[in-house]
Amino acid sequence: MSNYTNTPETLNEMINLLTSIQTDYDKFYVDGNASAGTRVRKAMQQVKSTAQEVRQHVQATKNS
């Protein structure tokens, strides 16, 4: 199922990823930097995938 057995650690990793992408987010929306937008999209996909895995882990833990 999930590679994430320690969801609190995974949540912190997701928070760190979002914090680290803030500069690129601002570059894209304020300055119109297309390359920064690509990096933001890549990071958001990673967050989405990780969030789904965490959801699955929580559900499986709840049901066990």
SVG drawing of the C-alpha trace seen along z (x, -y; Angstrom):
<svg xmlns="http://www.w3.org/2000/svg" viewBox="-12 -41 25 46">
<polyline fill="none" stroke="black" stroke-width="0.4" points="0.0,0.0 1.8,-3.1 5.5,-3.8 4.7,-6.2 4.4,-4.5 5.3,-7.6 2.6,-10.0 3.7,-12.8 7.1,-12.8 5.5,-12.8 3.3,-15.7 6.4,-17.7 8.1,-16.8 5.0,-18.1 5.1,-21.3 8.8,-21.7 8.2,-21.2 5.4,-23.8 7.6,-26.2 10.5,-25.7 8.4,-26.3 7.1,-29.7 9.8,-31.6 9.0,-29.9 5.3,-30.4 5.9,-34.2 8.2,-34.3 5.5,-32.7 2.6,-34.8 4.3,-38.1 7.0,-38.1 5.4,-35.7 8.5,-33.4 7.3,-30.3 10.2,-28.1 9.2,-28.8 5.6,-27.8 7.0,-24.4 8.7,-23.9 5.6,-24.8 3.5,-22.3 6.1,-19.6 6.0,-20.2 2.2,-20.3 2.1,-16.9 4.4,-15.5 2.3,-17.0 -0.9,-15.5 0.7,-12.0 2.0,-12.1 -1.3,-13.3 -3.1,-10.5 -0.7,-7.9 -1.1,-9.4 -4.9,-9.3 -4.7,-5.6 -2.4,-4.9 -4.7,-6.7 -7.7,-4.8 -6.0,-1.4 -4.8,-2.2 -8.3,-3.2 -9.8,0.0 -7.3,2.3"/>
</svg>
